[in-house]
Amino acid sequence: MCLILFAWNSHPDYSLVVAANRDEFYERDTQGISYWPEHPHIVAGRDRADVLGSPGTWLGFSKAGKFAALTNVRAPSEKNPDARTRGELSLMYLTSKDRPASFVEQQSKRFSLYNGFNLLMADLSDPNNAEMHWVSNRMMMGQNIRPRKVFPHQPLAPGVYGLSNAMLDTPWPKVNHRIAAFAQTLAMDGGQLKNADPYLNLLADDHQAPERELPSTGVSLEWEKALSAAFIRTEHYGTRSSTVLRVRNDGNYEMVERRFDAKGVIAHEV
């Protein structure tokens, strides 16, 4: 997944609102959001690729009020093809009894087994003690990405955030461009879990950033430009799904998803 826009305790009726695009190679085998037979309290997408580790998910929510979402950190030069699949971290958190800070403490020794990742975790099970955290096993040192060896608690304050394939709130063009649209859509949401289309529509923006605004992440200029759009469409790689999750303060929630074929046409909506 390459773009996650989310609002944490920033709406009078919603504790959490998430609008996210997952970008992946079209040939990678995946299943859209559904309740998992072996974990019937979890609704999430499912990675069905042949990977090292337990195939997991890029985004999911549990009836107990736990949320997890994950993005890769884009650093082509350091990618280890023998690393474990990062999606298992999301599933591990969703199926655990740990709160976010405890999960990081318990699992931080494993983080070196994975290529670069960002992991968002929220626990809404106790509305009076709800929390949301971000953790990454990479850090920026100047213009370079380096492995992180220490994992301090990073709870998130109420606010509107954007996450792509760098650190949280790194001002990549797609983050800056879409976070403003997300904030406007959030402000117009009446809080009744009705009509997710405005969120899905803002995720469908395929505007590419001008060359002067592109980051330099180790891929070609052509790829930097293609990947700068919120909705990506190339010959072999692109936006596979758009997901919107809204969780009300009273615990009611809704998750909707649009899945796309290789031409960017809606193939399924749930």
N, C-alpha and C positions, 0 to 999 in steps of 0.2 A: 504494500500500500504506500502511496507516495504523497498523499495530501490528507491531513486530518485537521479540520476546523472544529473547535469545540468551545463551549461556554460552560464554565463551572460556577454554579451559584450566582449567575448573572442575569437571571430572569425571575420575575416575581412568582411564576408558577412552575418553572422547571429547575430542578437541581442540576441536571446535565443535559446538554444538547450537543450532538455530534453529527457532522456532515463530512463524509470521507470518500475518497476515491482510491481504489486499489488498482495499481498498474502492474502488469505482469506479461510475460510472454504468452501468446495466444495458445501455444501448444501445451502449456502446463495444465495438468489435470486438476480441476478444482470443483467444489460443489458450493452452491449458493447458501445463503442463510437458511437454517432450519434448526429445529430442536434435535439434539443428538440422541439416538437411541440409548447409548451407553451412559449418557449424562443428560437425562431428560429435563433437568432444570436449566440447561444452557442452550441459548440460541446463538448460533455463530455460523460463519462460513467454515468450510473445511478444505484443507490442502490435501490433495490426493496424489501428489507427486511422490516419486521414489526418492526418499531423502534419508539422511543419517539422523536417527533420533525418532521421536514420535510425531507423526504428522499432526500439525496443530491448526491454528487459525490466526488470521490477521486482525480480526475484530469480533468480539463477542460480549454477551451480557447474560447474567444469570438471574433467575427468579429471586435469589437471595439479595440481589442488589449490587453485584460485583460487575465491574466493567473492565475490559482490557482491550488495548489496540497496540499494534506494533508497526513500525516502519524500519526499513533498512537504512543504514548510513552509507551514502554513496562515496565509496573510496576504492575504485577499481584496482589500484596498484597493490592493495593489501588483501584482496579477497583470497580466502583459503577454501579451495574446493572440497576439502575434507572436514570442514566445520559442521557442527550439528545444525539442524534446521531451527531457525529463530522462532518460528511459529509455535514451537512447543512451549515456549516461555509463557505466552498468552494463555494457553490451555492449562498449564501448571498453576498459574495464579487463579484462574476461574474455578478450578476444581479443588483448590486448597481452602483451608480455613483461615489462612493468614490474611491480616490486613496488609496494605501496601508496604509500610515501613518494615514490618516483620518479614514479609516475603523477600525484600531486598537483603535483609540481614541473613536470612536462611540460605539464599541462593547465590549470593554475590561471588562465592568461590567458583561457581559454574560459568560465570559470565565470560571468562576467557575462552570458553569452548566454542563461542559463536563469532561469526563475522559481525561487523558493526551493526548495532540496533538501537532504536528508541522504543521504550516500553512505557505506555500510559496505563495506570491502574487506578481505579476508584472503588471505594466501598461505601455504599449507600444504605447498608443494612440497618444502621442506627442513625436516623435523621439528625439526632442531636450530636452525633460524633462522626459525621461523614468526613471522608478525606479523599484526596486525589493526589497522586504522585507521578512524577516523570523520572525515569532512570535511563541512562545510556552507558554502554561499555566503551564509549569513545568520548574524546574531548578535543576541543580546538586549542591548538598552541600556535598563535599567529595565524598563518594561512594553512596550517597543516593539521590533519586529524591524527590523533595518537590514541593508543589504548589507555583506558582508565584503570587504575589499580585500586583506587579508593572510591567508595560509593556513599557519600554523605546523604542524609535524608534530604529530599527535595520536594516537600509538600507544596502544592500549588495554591496560591491565594485566589479568591474569587476573581474571575476575569474572563476575557475572550482571548483564545490562543490559536496559533497556527503551527503545524508541524509537518515538515516534508522529509527530505532525506539528509538533513543536516541536524544541527541541534535545535532544541525547542525555540521557536520565535526567531530563528535565523531569517533575515529579511530577503529571502529569495523572491523573485518577481511574482510567482504564482501564490505565495503566501500573502504578500502585501496586497495583491490585486483581489484575491478572493476573501480575505478576512474582513475587508471593508463591506463587501456584499453580504457576507455572512452576518455581520453585526447589524446591518440594516434589516435583513430578513428576520433575524431574531427579535428585533424591536417591534416588528409588525405582527409577530406571532401572538395570537390571543391566548395561548396556553391551554387549548382544549384538545390537543392531539389530533387536529384536523388539517388536512391538505398539506402533505409534505412536499408538494411539487415545487414551491419556491426554493427550497433547499436543494432538491435534485436538479433544478434548472441552473442554479449558480455553479453547481459542480460540473455542468455540461459545457462550460466555457472553454473553447479551444484556442483562445487568443494566445499567440506566442510572443514572448518578450523581445524587444529590440536588442540587437547585439550588444549595445553598450551596457545593458542591465544584466547580462547573463553572468552567473557565477562561473568559476573555473574549478571543476571538480575532478578533472582527470580524464574526461571523455572528450570526443571531438566536438568542434564548434557546431557541426550539424546536429549532433545528439544533444548538446546543451540547449539548442534552440527548440528541438522537438520536445524535450523533457520540461521546458519552461512553461508549457501550457497546463492548466488544471486538468483538462481532458486531453489525453494523449492518443494519437492515432498514427501508427507507422505500419510498415508491411508486416512485421513479425511481433511487435510489442505495442501495448497500449492499455488504455483504461478498460479493465474487465468488468468492474462493478462500481456502483455508487450506492452508499448506504447512509441512511439517516436514522439516528436513535434519539428519541426524546423521552426523558424520565421526569415525571411530575414530582412535586414535593410530597404528594400523597402516596407515592409508590407506583402508581399506574405508569405504564410505559408503552411505547410503540417503536418498532423497528421495521423499516421498509427498505427495499433494495431493488435497484435496476441492474440487470446484467446485460452486457453488450457482446456482440459478435466482433469479428475482426474488421468489419467495416464501420464499427461504431454505431451500429443500429441496435435498438433495444431488442434483446432476444427473449427476456423474461422479466417480469416484475412481480414482486411479492411484498 
